[in-house]
Amino acid sequence: QSALTQPRSVSGSPGQSVTISCTGISSGVGGYSYVSWYQQHPGKVPKLMIYDVTKRPSGVPDRFSGSKSANTASLTISGLQAEDEADYYCYSYAGSYTFDRFGGGTKLTVL
Amino acid sequence: QVQLQESGPGLVKPSETLSLTCSVSGSSISSGYYWAWIRQPPGKGLEWIGNIYHSGTTYYNPSLKSRVTISVDTSKYQFSLKLSSVTAADTAVYFCARQSSGWYYFDSWGQGTLVTVSS
């Protein structure tokens, strides 16, 4: 399986919106793709922010949203806050219980 | 609320076997979830090592498959990782995590434990 590609870094000012892309998503049976996003602050544990492409776990602010078009998934963070500065990883599972993969990670800097 | 906690040596010598255990609380390890190991070398990204179902069925990252063994002890609510013939490249923070039944996401993570491979 090919790698999931993310930009190394993105940045934005407080209050702005930023989008992080994840390219290389393949579709499984029925055309489904299962994409999730994780936030990781330095030295901390990754936290699930988005699952099933667009769903937010309980407690995740609605400033975080996910989408997918063709083979690219995106995480959009609106109304940027200083606390959003972190690394973000995408993860995709395309089926067949064979091999899982994460994207390389994107460092978000809040200017 | 599910909690996971890794335990094991923080220092392993080259060519030896890395052994870690993850203790699970707040969730039945025999539920419909998979239980995964993920690692993160210093300053680098996340790498899925493999996972196990309570039945003992395992799946491994092909790049590590020849050196990895994951096992589960349902009576102790624990699952374990063994990685043989380690080198400095295996130095990483090792996380255990709960993986959804369809492998779609990881919703709970342990705190992670740093394992350094060095003589």
Interface residues (C-beta under 8 A of the other chain):
Chain A: Y34 S36 Y38 V45 P46 K47 L48 Y51 D52 P57 Y89 Y91 Y93 Y97 T98 F99 D100 R101 F102 G103 G104 G105
Chain B: G45 L46 E47 W48 Y59 N61 P62 F95 S100 G102 W103 Y104 Y105 F106 D107 W109 G110 Q111 G112
